[in-house]
Amino acid sequence: MTLSIFLGICIVYLIISFLILPFQYRALVALKKEEKKYKIIGKKQDDMYDEMVASQLILHQNMQGNPIFFLANIMSSLIYWMKHRKEKP
């Protein structure tokens, strides 16, 4: 009984993670583009976050810091790394 409940929770978590994965990946790609843009003009990552509006900061914090999104964050980071590993920063 307990094992089936645990497996059910794990399966639901995996399904949620796979549904969230495209959104997490798009957010990561957009964040990396912003970082590159700021790097080109000579600003630091701190400056990028300082210039963000509050709604963007809250959205970024929720997407990157929420434990529900932990697996989706790891998977999106791995996918981004695999797709962009040949690019040089």
NUPA-620879 format. One line per 2 residues: number of its first residue (from 1); their letters; for each residue x, y, z of N, C-alpha, C, O. Coordinates in nm, 4 decimals, padded with zeros to 6 digits. Layout:
BEGIN
NUM	A	X Y Z X Y Z X Y Z X Y Z ~ ...
END
This chain:
BEGIN
1	MT	00.0831 -00.1197 00.0000 00.0000 00.0000 00.0000 00.0871 00.1255 00.0000 00.0692 00.2146 -00.0830 ~ 00.1814 00.1314 00.0937 00.2686 00.2475 00.1040 00.3561 00.2609 -00.0202 00.3794 00.3715 -00.0691
3	LS	00.4043 00.1475 -00.0706 00.4885 00.1493 -00.1901 00.4109 00.1991 -00.3117 00.4643 00.2749 -00.3927 ~ 00.2866 00.1574 -00.3245 00.2073 00.2020 -00.4391 00.1761 00.3516 -00.4303 00.1715 00.4195 -00.5329
5	IF	00.1550 00.4028 -00.3112 00.1333 00.5467 -00.2936 00.2598 00.6237 -00.3295 00.2540 00.7258 -00.3980 ~ 00.3734 00.5741 -00.2832 00.5020 00.6381 -00.3137 00.5284 00.6372 -00.4638 00.5682 00.7389 -00.5206
7	LG	00.5067 00.5234 -00.5279 00.5270 00.5147 -00.6728 00.4307 00.6064 -00.7473 00.4681 00.6686 -00.8467 ~ 00.3073 00.6148 -00.6993 00.2106 00.7046 -00.7611 00.2542 00.8498 -00.7523 00.2421 00.9247 -00.8493
9	IC	00.3050 00.8899 -00.6366 00.3543 01.0268 -00.6185 00.4736 01.0523 -00.7093 00.4835 01.1588 -00.7703 ~ 00.5643 00.9554 -00.7188 00.6818 00.9706 -00.8057 00.6413 00.9825 -00.9526 00.6975 01.0635 -01.0262
11	IV	00.5453 00.9031 -00.9944 00.4996 00.9083 -01.1336 00.4332 01.0423 -01.1635 00.4566 01.1006 -01.2693 ~ 00.3524 01.0908 -01.0732 00.2885 01.2213 -01.0913 00.3951 01.3314 -01.0974 00.3849 01.4232 -01.1789
13	YL	00.4972 01.3225 -01.0114 00.6052 01.4216 -01.0122 00.6813 01.4179 -01.1446 00.7153 01.5230 -01.1990 ~ 00.7081 01.2997 -01.1965 00.7773 01.2883 -01.3249 00.6924 01.3464 -01.4377 00.7447 01.4150 -01.5254
15	II	00.5637 01.3198 -01.4360 00.4753 01.3747 -01.5399 00.4741 01.5267 -01.5330 00.4846 01.5939 -01.6356 ~ 00.4612 01.5808 -01.4126 00.4631 01.7267 -01.3964 00.5959 01.7835 -01.4453 00.5983 01.8864 -01.5128
17	SF	00.7063 01.7170 -01.4117 00.8384 01.7648 -01.4534 00.8514 01.7661 -01.6054 00.9058 01.8608 -01.6622 ~ 00.8020 01.6619 -01.6712 00.8097 01.6590 -01.8168 00.7175 01.7613 -01.8816 00.7480 01.8113 -01.9899
19	LI	00.6063 01.7931 -01.8183 00.5182 01.8967 -01.8718 00.5781 02.0362 -01.8548 00.5576 02.1235 -01.9391 ~ 00.6504 02.0566 -01.7482 00.7107 02.1863 -01.7196 00.8411 02.2065 -01.7967 00.8838 02.3201 -01.8169
21	LP	00.9042 02.0980 -01.8398 01.0358 02.1037 -01.9031 01.0461 02.2030 -02.0195 01.1428 02.2790 -02.0225 ~ 00.9528 02.2073 -02.1154 00.9674 02.3050 -02.2247 00.9679 02.4499 -02.1764 01.0403 02.5334 -02.2304
23	FQ	00.8880 02.4790 -02.0759 00.8832 02.6158 -02.0238 01.0139 02.6509 -01.9521 01.0655 02.7617 -01.9659 ~ 01.0659 02.5557 -01.8762 01.1922 02.5776 -01.8062 01.3053 02.5980 -01.9065 01.3913 02.6841 -01.8877
25	YR	01.3047 02.5185 -02.0126 01.4103 02.5309 -02.1135 01.4036 02.6668 -02.1830 01.5062 02.7321 -02.2023 ~ 01.2842 02.7088 -02.2202 01.2696 02.8404 -02.2845 01.3149 02.9530 -02.1924 01.3782 03.0486 -02.2372
27	AL	01.2828 02.9419 -02.0650 01.3255 03.0439 -01.9691 01.4772 03.0441 -01.9554 01.5381 03.1506 -01.9450 ~ 01.5382 02.9277 -01.9551 01.6834 02.9182 -01.9450 01.7515 02.9768 -02.0680 01.8509 03.0484 -02.0558
29	VA	01.6986 02.9467 -02.1864 01.7553 03.0013 -02.3095 01.7445 03.1543 -02.3095 01.8398 03.2230 -02.3465 ~ 01.6306 03.2069 -02.2689 01.6130 03.3525 -02.2635 01.7093 03.4155 -02.1633 01.7654 03.5219 -02.1895
31	LK	01.7285 03.3510 -02.0502 01.8208 03.4028 -01.9492 01.9642 03.4027 -02.0010 02.0385 03.4982 -01.9785 ~ 02.0028 03.2971 -02.0694 02.1385 03.2893 -02.1251 02.1596 03.3952 -02.2329 02.2684 03.4519 -02.2429
33	KE	02.0566 03.4228 -02.3140 02.0678 03.5285 -02.4146 02.0878 03.6640 -02.3487 02.1693 03.7446 -02.3936 ~ 02.0126 03.6888 -02.2412 02.0287 03.8148 -02.1674 02.1703 03.8256 -02.1099 02.2324 03.9318 -02.1155
35	EK	02.2202 03.7154 -02.0550 02.3551 03.7161 -01.9990 02.4583 03.7480 -02.1068 02.5504 03.8264 -02.0836 ~ 02.4430 03.6872 -02.2250 02.5367 03.7143 -02.3350 02.5286 03.8598 -02.3780 02.6306 03.9231 -02.4054
37	KY	02.4052 03.9131 -02.3839 02.3873 04.0526 -02.4250 02.4580 04.1470 -02.3270 02.5247 04.2418 -02.3685 ~ 02.4429 04.1205 -02.1984 02.5067 04.2055 -02.0984 02.6579 04.1866 -02.0977 02.7325 04.2805 -02.0699
39	KI	02.7027 04.0656 -02.1282 02.8461 04.0395 -02.1324 02.9115 04.1145 -02.2483 03.0237 04.1635 -02.2357 ~ 02.8405 04.1231 -02.3619 02.8928 04.1936 -02.4788 02.9116 04.3418 -02.4491 03.0105 04.4015 -02.4916
41	IG	02.8181 04.4011 -02.3770 02.8307 04.5446 -02.3480 02.9169 04.5709 -02.2248 02.9329 04.6856 -02.1832 ~ 02.9724 04.4648 -02.1667 03.0676 04.4813 -02.0578 03.0086 04.4872 -01.9186 03.0766 04.5268 -01.8239
43	KK	02.8832 04.4485 -01.9051 02.8219 04.4491 -01.7724 02.8268 04.3097 -01.7112 02.8438 04.2096 -01.7808 ~ 02.8118 04.3061 -01.5814 02.8159 04.1791 -01.5092 02.6748 04.1228 -01.4934 02.5755 04.1903 -01.5209
45	QD	02.6688 03.9978 -01.4485 02.5404 03.9327 -01.4261 02.4622 04.0047 -01.3169 02.3394 04.0117 -01.3231 ~ 02.5314 04.0578 -01.2179 02.4643 04.1331 -01.1112 02.3892 04.2536 -01.1670 02.2789 04.2857 -01.1226
47	DM	02.4511 04.3201 -01.2654 02.3861 04.4354 -01.3272 02.2579 04.3945 -01.3990 02.1590 04.4679 -01.3989 ~ 02.2612 04.2763 -01.4601 02.1426 04.2274 -01.5299 02.0268 04.2101 -01.4317 01.9141 04.2512 -01.4593
49	YD	02.0557 04.1494 -01.3177 01.9500 04.1276 -01.2188 01.9074 04.2586 -01.1539 01.7909 04.2739 -01.1172 ~ 01.9987 04.3524 -01.1392 01.9633 04.4824 -01.0822 01.8689 04.5602 -01.1735 01.7841 04.6356 -01.1257
51	EM	01.8834 04.5422 -01.3040 01.8014 04.6163 -01.3990 01.6686 04.5479 -01.4320 01.5847 04.6062 -01.5006 ~ 01.6488 04.4250 -01.3840 01.5221 04.3559 -01.4072 01.4110 04.4199 -01.3246 01.4342 04.4688 -01.2140
53	VA	01.2905 04.4187 -01.3800 01.1761 04.4668 -01.3039 01.1371 04.3603 -01.2020 01.1769 04.2444 -01.2141 ~ 01.0603 04.3992 -01.1035 01.0261 04.3087 -00.9931 00.9527 04.1843 -01.0405 00.9762 04.0753 -00.9884
55	SQ	00.8642 04.1989 -01.1385 00.7889 04.0821 -01.1845 00.8802 03.9787 -01.2501 00.8593 03.8585 -01.2341 ~ 00.9816 04.0250 -01.3241 01.0772 03.9322 -01.3838 01.1606 03.8628 -01.2776 01.1884 03.7434 -01.2882
57	LI	01.2003 03.9366 -01.1760 01.2793 03.8768 -01.0682 01.1998 03.7710 -00.9929 01.2529 03.6650 -00.9598 ~ 01.0738 03.7993 -00.9662 00.9896 03.7028 -00.8946 00.9669 03.5789 -00.9798 00.9722 03.4669 -00.9289
59	LH	00.9417 03.5979 -01.1093 00.9232 03.4844 -01.1991 01.0496 03.3988 -01.2064 01.0429 03.2760 -01.2009 ~ 01.1637 03.4642 -01.2188 01.2908 03.3909 -01.2250 01.3165 03.3155 -01.0945 01.3580 03.1996 -01.0967
61	QN	01.2926 03.3797 -00.9838 01.3145 03.3156 -00.8541 01.2217 03.1956 -00.8375 01.2637 03.0912 -00.7875 ~ 01.0971 03.2095 -00.8785 01.0028 03.0988 -00.8659 01.0402 02.9829 -00.9573 01.0326 02.8670 -00.9166
63	MQ	01.0803 03.0128 -01.0801 01.1137 02.9063 -01.1736 01.2431 02.8358 -01.1364 01.2569 02.7161 -01.1615 ~ 01.3372 02.9062 -01.0779 01.4654 02.8449 -01.0451 01.4730 02.7932 -00.9022 01.5542 02.7052 -00.8738
65	GN	01.3925 02.8443 -00.8133 01.4064 02.8086 -00.6737 01.2975 02.7205 -00.6162 01.3106 02.6725 -00.5035 ~ 01.1908 02.6982 -00.6904 01.0799 02.6184 -00.6392 01.1164 02.4697 -00.6412 01.1561 02.4185 -00.7458
67	PI	01.1039 02.3996 -00.5287 01.1409 02.2571 -00.5251 01.0565 02.1692 -00.6176 01.1009 02.0611 -00.6562 ~ 00.9379 02.2126 -00.6532 00.8562 02.1353 -00.7455 00.9236 02.1285 -00.8824 00.9082 02.0298 -00.9543
69	FF	00.9975 02.2320 -00.9182 01.0614 02.2396 -01.0495 01.2034 02.1842 -01.0499 01.2735 02.1991 -01.1499 ~ 01.2477 02.1215 -00.9430 01.3860 02.0772 -00.9292 01.4282 01.9853 -01.0440 01.5308 02.0101 -01.1074
71	LA	01.3525 01.8816 -01.0715 01.3874 01.7867 -01.1771 01.3811 01.8530 -01.3143 01.4669 01.8280 -01.3989 ~ 01.2822 01.9358 -01.3370 01.2707 02.0063 -01.4654 01.3878 02.1023 -01.4844 01.4367 02.1176 -01.5964
73	NI	01.4340 02.1675 -01.3774 01.5500 02.2556 -01.3869 01.6747 02.1780 -01.4257 01.7512 02.2216 -01.5117 ~ 01.6951 02.0639 -01.3628 01.8128 01.9830 -01.3944 01.8065 01.9338 -01.5381 01.9057 01.9407 -01.6107
75	MS	01.6907 01.8844 -01.5796 01.6775 01.8331 -01.7160 01.6944 01.9440 -01.8192 01.7588 01.9227 -01.9220 ~ 01.6381 02.0614 -01.7942 01.6527 02.1716 -01.8897 01.7970 02.2192 -01.8958 01.8455 02.2548 -02.0031
77	SL	01.8660 02.2205 -01.7830 02.0078 02.2583 -01.7832 02.0911 02.1574 -01.8613 02.1808 02.1958 -01.9363 ~ 02.0622 02.0301 -01.8445 02.1345 01.9274 -01.9194 02.1073 01.9369 -02.0690 02.1990 01.9233 -02.1499
79	IY	01.9829 01.9598 -02.1055 01.9495 01.9741 -02.2472 02.0188 02.0965 -02.3049 02.0743 02.0902 -02.4146 ~ 02.0163 02.2073 -02.2324 02.0845 02.3285 -02.2794 02.2336 02.3034 -02.2957 02.2932 02.3446 -02.3952
81	WM	02.2936 02.2367 -02.1993 02.4370 02.2080 -02.2052 02.4683 02.1190 -02.3251 02.5674 02.1417 -02.3945 ~ 02.3852 02.0185 -02.3500 02.4111 01.9279 -02.4613 02.3933 01.9977 -02.5968 02.4682 01.9700 -02.6905
83	KH	02.2975 02.0855 -02.6075 02.2738 02.1554 -02.7338 02.3758 02.2655 -02.7598 02.4067 02.2952 -02.8752 ~ 02.4285 02.3264 -02.6535 02.5160 02.4431 -02.6699 02.6590 02.4171 -02.6227 02.7324 02.5127 -02.5977
85	RK	02.7000 02.2938 -02.6100 02.8330 02.2685 -02.5549 02.9447 02.3085 -02.6487 03.0567 02.3323 -02.6033 ~ 02.9182 02.3168 -02.7785 03.0207 02.3551 -02.8737 03.0386 02.5057 -02.8839 03.1399 02.5531 -02.9353
87	EK	02.9409 02.5812 -02.8353 02.9510 02.7275 -02.8380 03.0499 02.7747 -02.7334 03.0584 02.7187 -02.6241 ~ 03.1240 02.8778 -02.7680 03.2162 02.9339 -02.6696 03.1587 03.0628 -02.6170 03.1094 03.1453 -02.6938
89	P	03.1647 03.0813 -02.4841 03.1064 03.2030 -02.4254 03.1813 03.3279 -02.4595 03.1427 03.4366 -02.4165
END
